[in-house]
Amino acid sequence: MNNYETVFILTPVLSDAQMKEAVEKFTTLLKQEGATIVNEENWGLRKLAYPIQKKSTGFYQLVEFQANPEVIAKLETNFRRDERVIRFLTFRQDKFAAEYAAKRRNLRGAKTEVAKEA
């Protein structure tokens, strides 16, 4: 099993419920294919670097997971078929990227715990 990270951008015309349903669709697909979700982050509505399909903003979503390489083809096929997805990028993390991602998650978790205590 390899470590993967995928970032995809959903069209900005979706409601919050529709956006969450689209994200749930892809995470459920990963789980059905035997992948383990390590981390999920919703980066929210952000401005795009350049217009895509005449849209200047989009909902960004990050999913880190462990899976076999065959799962990636199925995931990307579903990204291409879903008209709510504007862009996506999936890549395999090497050992250094996986270590960095783990440190980032731990720092982020520590910050939220400090904020809750204050």
Secondary structure, DSSP 8 states (H G I E B T S, - for coil): -EEEEEEEEE-TTS-HHHHHHHHHHHHHHHHHTT-EEEEEEEEEEEEEEEEETTEEEEEEEEEEEEE-HHHHHHHHHHHHH-TTEEEEEEEE--HHHHHHHHHHHHHHHHHHHHHHH-
